[in-house]
Amino acid sequence: MPFEHRIAILEACRYVDAVFPERHWEQKREDILRKEADIFAMGDDWTGKFDDLGDICQVVYLPRTADVSSTEIRQLVKVFKGEQVQALKNSAEQLMKNISLL
């Protein structure tokens, strides 16, 4: 999912006031201070990695959705697209055969 789409989804949540794009790893602390953020949220696969920010805001590790993998979704879409392309090729070949029979 493109970065811009992920931001739009997060910004659509009524509990989210702002989403800050990350340009480099060290900017988290300065972003929190500059934007006066109260809460820093991150997926729980990062649990403990940002505890040092607890001195300037509340650090919350959100649970990941069980059995949902963006990598797996991308792979499934790629397979689905491949199947669609093959189905279109098969249809085109059949159409060409039918035309040649005319």
Backbone as a printed PyTorch tensor [residue, N CA C, xyz], in Angstrom:
tensor([[[  0.8550,  -1.1740,   0.0000],
         [  0.0000,   0.0000,   0.0000],
         [  0.8980,   1.2330,   0.0000]],

        [[  0.6850,   2.1210,  -0.9390],
         [  1.5360,   3.3140,  -1.0010],
         [  1.4640,   4.1430,   0.2850]],

        [[  2.5660,   4.7840,   0.5810],
         [  2.6870,   5.6020,   1.7890],
         [  1.5530,   6.6210,   1.9100]],

        [[  1.2240,   7.2760,   0.7960],
         [  0.1710,   8.3000,   0.8100],
         [ -1.1760,   7.7090,   1.2170]],

        [[ -1.4520,   6.4810,   0.7880],
         [ -2.7100,   5.8240,   1.1620],
         [ -2.7390,   5.4930,   2.6530]],

        [[ -1.5890,   5.0320,   3.1650],
         [ -1.5170,   4.7180,   4.5980],
         [ -1.7420,   5.9700,   5.4410]],

        [[ -1.1650,   7.0940,   5.0120],
         [ -1.3770,   8.3570,   5.7340],
         [ -2.8550,   8.7330,   5.6980]],

        [[ -3.4940,   8.6240,   4.5490],
         [ -4.9100,   8.9790,   4.4150],
         [ -5.7680,   8.1170,   5.3320]],

        [[ -5.4570,   6.8380,   5.4340],
         [ -6.2170,   5.9490,   6.3170],
         [ -6.0490,   6.3730,   7.7630]],

        [[ -4.8120,   6.6390,   8.1720],
         [ -4.5690,   7.0500,   9.5570],
         [ -5.2320,   8.3900,   9.8690]],

        [[ -5.1280,   9.3400,   8.9450],
         [ -5.7240,  10.6560,   9.1770],
         [ -7.2480,  10.5940,   9.2240]],

        [[ -7.8340,   9.5660,   8.6210],
         [ -9.2890,   9.4080,   8.6440],
         [ -9.7930,   8.9060,   9.9980]],

        [[ -8.8860,   8.3940,  10.8220],
         [ -9.2760,   7.9140,  12.1540],
         [ -9.5620,   9.1070,  13.0590]],

        [[-10.6760,   9.0700,  13.7270],
         [-11.0530,  10.2200,  14.5590],
         [-10.1180,  10.4450,  15.7400]],

        [[ -9.3450,   9.4440,  16.1140],
         [ -8.4390,   9.5910,  17.2490],
         [ -7.0550,  10.0830,  16.8370]],

        [[ -6.8400,  10.2370,  15.5520],
         [ -5.5250,  10.6600,  15.0470],
         [ -5.5790,  12.1370,  14.6670]],

        [[ -4.7450,  12.9390,  15.3100],
         [ -4.6850,  14.3700,  15.0000],
         [ -3.7020,  14.6740,  13.8820]],

        [[ -2.6030,  13.9190,  13.8290],
         [ -1.5850,  14.1880,  12.8090],
         [ -0.7440,  12.9400,  12.5770]],

        [[ -0.2650,  12.8260,  11.3690],
         [  0.6520,  11.7540,  10.9890],
         [  1.9000,  12.4290,  10.4490]],

        [[  3.0540,  12.0490,  10.9740],
         [  4.3040,  12.6700,  10.5540],
         [  5.0900,  11.6860,   9.6900]],

        [[  5.3660,  12.0530,   8.4490],
         [  6.2060,  11.1750,   7.6220],
         [  7.6290,  11.1140,   8.1800]],

        [[  8.1950,   9.9530,   8.1560],
         [  9.5430,   9.7740,   8.6780],
         [ 10.5610,   9.8830,   7.5540]],

        [[ 11.4620,  10.8080,   7.6860],
         [ 12.5160,  10.9990,   6.6870],
         [ 13.8220,  10.3130,   7.1420]],

        [[ 14.0210,  10.2860,   8.4550],
         [ 15.1740,   9.5760,   9.0180],
         [ 14.8210,   9.1260,  10.4260]],

        [[ 15.5050,   8.1000,  10.8720],
         [ 15.1800,   7.4150,  12.1340],
         [ 15.2360,   8.3410,  13.3510]],

        [[ 16.1680,   9.2790,  13.3780],
         [ 16.3930,  10.1030,  14.5620],
         [ 15.3730,  11.2260,  14.7360]],

        [[ 14.4860,  11.4180,  13.7870],
         [ 13.5980,  12.5730,  13.8440],
         [ 12.4100,  12.4090,  14.8030]],

        [[ 12.1800,  11.2330,  15.2950],
         [ 10.9960,  10.9990,  16.1320],
         [ 10.9200,  11.9650,  17.3130]],

        [[ 11.9960,  12.0540,  18.0560],
         [ 12.0130,  12.9250,  19.2370],
         [ 11.7620,  14.3810,  18.8540]],

        [[ 12.4200,  14.8630,  17.8100],
         [ 12.2250,  16.2660,  17.4110],
         [ 10.8110,  16.5050,  16.8850]],

        [[ 10.2290,  15.5260,  16.1650],
         [  8.8430,  15.6670,  15.6910],
         [  7.8710,  15.7590,  16.8610]],

        [[  8.0630,  14.8970,  17.8380],
         [  7.1750,  14.8830,  19.0110],
         [  7.2480,  16.2250,  19.7380]],

        [[  8.4500,  16.7260,  19.9270],
         [  8.6200,  18.0090,  20.6220],
         [  8.0700,  19.1730,  19.7900]],

        [[  8.3670,  19.1770,  18.5010],
         [  7.9190,  20.2740,  17.6190],
         [  6.3910,  20.3100,  17.5140]],

        [[  5.7750,  19.1470,  17.3690],
         [  4.3160,  19.0730,  17.1910],
         [  3.5700,  18.9620,  18.5130]],

        [[  4.3270,  18.8870,  19.6180],
         [  3.7490,  18.7500,  20.9610],
         [  2.7940,  17.5610,  21.0420]],

        [[  3.2570,  16.4380,  20.4920],
         [  2.4580,  15.2110,  20.4960],
         [  2.3580,  14.6430,  21.9060]],

        [[  1.1890,  14.1620,  22.2340],
         [  0.9640,  13.5460,  23.5430],
         [  1.2200,  12.0440,  23.5240]],

        [[  0.9850,  11.4430,  22.3600],
         [  1.0850,   9.9860,  22.2420],
         [  1.9050,   9.6280,  21.0020]],

        [[  2.8110,   8.6870,  21.1740],
         [  3.5540,   8.1090,  20.0530],
         [  3.0730,   6.6690,  19.9490]],

        [[  2.5010,   6.3020,  18.7910],
         [  1.9670,   4.9540,  18.6080],
         [  2.7670,   4.2190,  17.5460]],

        [[  2.9900,   2.9400,  17.8170],
         [  3.7700,   2.0960,  16.9010],
         [  3.2360,   0.6770,  17.0490]],

        [[  3.3880,  -0.1200,  15.9950],
         [  2.9660,  -1.5170,  16.0540],
         [  3.7390,  -2.2860,  17.1110]],

        [[  3.0820,  -3.2840,  17.6900],
         [  3.7080,  -4.0050,  18.8010],
         [  4.8760,  -4.8910,  18.3760]],

        [[  5.1290,  -4.9820,  17.0740],
         [  6.3430,  -5.6820,  16.6570],
         [  7.5800,  -4.8520,  16.9960]],

        [[  7.3690,  -3.6060,  17.4050],
         [  8.4500,  -2.7050,  17.8250],
         [  8.4830,  -2.5230,  19.3550]],

        [[  7.7490,  -3.3460,  20.0860],
         [  7.6510,  -3.1940,  21.5400],
         [  9.0320,  -3.0390,  22.1760]],

        [[  9.1430,  -1.9820,  22.9870],
         [ 10.3710,  -1.7070,  23.7210],
         [ 11.3800,  -0.8510,  22.9830]],

        [[ 11.2480,  -0.7380,  21.6860],
         [ 12.2440,  -0.0130,  20.8790],
         [ 12.1650,   1.5030,  21.0460]],

        [[ 11.0070,   1.9990,  21.4910],
         [ 10.8360,   3.4490,  21.5960],
         [ 10.5080,   3.9000,  23.0190]],

        [[ 10.7930,   3.0520,  23.9700],
         [ 10.5200,   3.3880,  25.3710],
         [ 11.2590,   4.6430,  25.8100]],

        [[ 12.3980,   4.9540,  25.1600],
         [ 13.1670,   6.1430,  25.5290],
         [ 12.3920,   7.4370,  25.2620]],

        [[ 11.3330,   7.3600,  24.4420],
         [ 10.5100,   8.5520,  24.1750],
         [  9.4890,   8.7980,  25.2890]],

        [[  9.4040,   7.8750,  26.2250],
         [  8.4480,   7.9820,  27.3200],
         [  8.6590,   9.1860,  28.2180]],

        [[  9.8180,   9.8150,  28.1340],
         [ 10.0630,  11.0010,  28.9530],
         [  9.3990,  12.2560,  28.3660]],

        [[  8.9580,  12.1880,  27.0980],
         [  8.3370,  13.3680,  26.4760],
         [  6.8930,  13.1210,  26.0170]],

        [[  6.4610,  11.8510,  25.9880],
         [  5.0800,  11.5400,  25.5900],
         [  4.7460,  10.1230,  26.0370]],

        [[  3.4810,   9.7800,  25.8830],
         [  3.0620,   8.4150,  26.1670],
         [  3.4000,   7.5540,  24.9490]],

        [[  4.0760,   6.4350,  25.1730],
         [  4.4240,   5.5190,  24.0880],
         [  3.4460,   4.3480,  24.1440]],

        [[  2.7610,   4.1130,  23.0260],
         [  1.7580,   3.0500,  22.9530],
         [  2.1380,   2.1030,  21.8240]],

        [[  2.1750,   0.8150,  22.1460],
         [  2.4310,  -0.2020,  21.1340],
         [  1.1040,  -0.8770,  20.8180]],

        [[  0.6600,  -0.6920,  19.5920],
         [ -0.6350,  -1.2070,  19.1660],
         [ -0.4990,  -2.6410,  18.6470]],

        [[ -1.4380,  -3.5060,  19.0440],
         [ -1.3610,  -4.8900,  18.5520],
         [ -1.6120,  -4.9610,  17.0500]],

        [[ -0.8640,  -5.8090,  16.4150],
         [ -1.0520,  -6.0220,  14.9860],
         [ -2.2880,  -6.8910,  14.7890]],

        [[ -2.9220,  -6.7520,  13.6440],
         [ -4.0940,  -7.5620,  13.3400],
         [ -3.6260,  -8.9810,  13.0390]],

        [[ -4.1580,  -9.9250,  13.7880],
         [ -3.7580, -11.3190,  13.6040],
         [ -4.0750, -11.7890,  12.1880]],

        [[ -3.1710, -12.5640,  11.6480],
         [ -3.3520, -13.1900,  10.3310],
         [ -3.4970, -12.1940,   9.1850]],

        [[ -3.0260, -10.9450,   9.3620],
         [ -3.0360,  -9.9780,   8.2710],
         [ -1.5990,  -9.5690,   7.9990]],

        [[ -1.1840,  -9.7760,   6.7750],
         [  0.1820,  -9.4540,   6.3790],
         [  0.1240,  -8.6630,   5.0850]],

        [[  0.6820,  -7.4490,   5.1000],
         [  0.6940,  -6.6480,   3.8740],
         [  1.5200,  -7.3350,   2.7940]],

        [[  2.5600,  -8.0490,   3.1930],
         [  3.3670,  -8.7890,   2.2220],
         [  2.5240,  -9.8680,   1.5560]],

        [[  1.7540, -10.5830,   2.3520],
         [  0.8940, -11.6340,   1.7960],
         [ -0.1850, -11.0450,   0.8890]],

        [[ -0.7380,  -9.9150,   1.2720],
         [ -1.7540,  -9.2560,   0.4440],
         [ -1.1510,  -8.8750,  -0.9010]],

        [[  0.0500,  -8.2970,  -0.8960],
         [  0.7170,  -7.9270,  -2.1510],
         [  0.9480,  -9.1530,  -3.0280]],

        [[  1.3670, -10.2540,  -2.4070],
         [  1.6140, -11.4750,  -3.1720],
         [  0.3200, -12.0030,  -3.7870]],

        [[ -0.7630, -11.9760,  -3.0350],
         [ -2.0490, -12.4450,  -3.5500],
         [ -2.5470, -11.5710,  -4.6980]],

        [[ -2.3800, -10.2700,  -4.5690],
         [ -2.7960,  -9.3600,  -5.6410],
         [ -1.9830,  -9.6410,  -6.8980]],

        [[ -0.6990,  -9.8820,  -6.7410],
         [  0.1570, -10.1710,  -7.8860],
         [ -0.2960, -11.4500,  -8.5730]],

        [[ -0.6100, -12.4800,  -7.8040],
         [ -1.0950, -13.7370,  -8.3790],
         [ -2.4280, -13.5080,  -9.0710]],

        [[ -3.3230, -12.7770,  -8.4120],
         [ -4.6410, -12.5040,  -8.9830],
         [ -4.4990, -11.7590, -10.3100]],

        [[ -3.6490, -10.7530, -10.3390],
         [ -3.4250,  -9.9970, -11.5770],
         [ -2.8710, -10.9160, -12.6640]],

        [[ -1.9510, -11.7890, -12.2950],
         [ -1.3870, -12.7330, -13.2500],
         [ -2.4530, -13.6490, -13.8200]],

        [[ -3.3630, -14.1080, -12.9640],
         [ -4.4620, -14.9660, -13.4170],
         [ -5.3900, -14.1980, -14.3490]],

        [[ -5.6500, -12.9390, -14.0350],
         [ -6.5080, -12.1210, -14.9020],
         [ -5.8720, -11.9310, -16.2680]],

        [[ -4.5750, -11.6550, -16.2930],
         [ -3.8670, -11.4560, -17.5550],
         [ -3.9420, -12.7350, -18.3840]],

        [[ -3.7050, -13.8590, -17.7320],
         [ -3.7480, -15.1330, -18.4560],
         [ -5.1560, -15.3980, -18.9830]],

        [[ -6.1790, -15.1090, -18.2010],
         [ -7.5630, -15.2980, -18.6480],
         [ -7.8610, -14.4110, -19.8550]],

        [[ -7.3770, -13.1780, -19.8360],
         [ -7.5740, -12.2840, -20.9830],
         [ -6.8470, -12.8040, -22.2270]],

        [[ -5.6330, -13.3140, -22.0350],
         [ -4.8900, -13.8760, -23.1610],
         [ -5.6440, -15.0700, -23.7490]],

        [[ -6.1460, -15.9320, -22.8740],
         [ -6.8960, -17.0990, -23.3340],
         [ -8.1460, -16.6700, -24.0980]],

        [[ -8.8390, -15.6680, -23.6010],
         [-10.0380, -15.1570, -24.2760],
         [ -9.6910, -14.5790, -25.6380]],

        [[ -8.5940, -13.8350, -25.6990],
         [ -8.1640, -13.2340, -26.9670],
         [ -7.7970, -14.3150, -27.9730]],

        [[ -7.0960, -15.3480, -27.5240],
         [ -6.7320, -16.4450, -28.4180],
         [ -7.9790, -17.1460, -28.9500]],

        [[ -8.9380, -17.3890, -28.0690],
         [-10.1840, -18.0480, -28.4790],
         [-10.9440, -17.1680, -29.4710]],

        [[-10.9680, -15.8790, -29.2250],
         [-11.6360, -14.9500, -30.1270],
         [-10.9710, -14.9770, -31.5040]],

        [[ -9.6510, -14.9850, -31.5220],
         [ -8.9220, -15.0300, -32.7830],
         [ -9.2180, -16.3230, -33.5410]],

        [[ -9.3080, -17.4390, -32.8280],
         [ -9.6470, -18.7180, -33.4630],
         [-11.0470, -18.6450, -34.0610]],

        [[-11.9780, -18.0710, -33.2980],
         [-13.3680, -17.9620, -33.7660],
         [-13.4490, -17.0730, -34.9990]],

        [[-12.6750, -16.0030, -35.0250],
         [-12.6700, -15.0770, -36.1590],
         [-12.1100, -15.7890, -37.4000]],

        [[-11.0560, -16.5800, -37.1750],
         [-10.4490, -17.2720, -38.3190],
         [-11.3770, -18.3450, -38.8940]],

        [[-12.3200, -18.8470, -38.0860],
         [-13.2780, -19.8410, -38.5680],
         [-14.3810, -19.2010, -39.4170]],

        [[-14.5450, -17.8940, -39.3060],
         [-15.5800, -17.2010, -40.0740],
         [-15.2470, -17.1250, -41.4890]]])
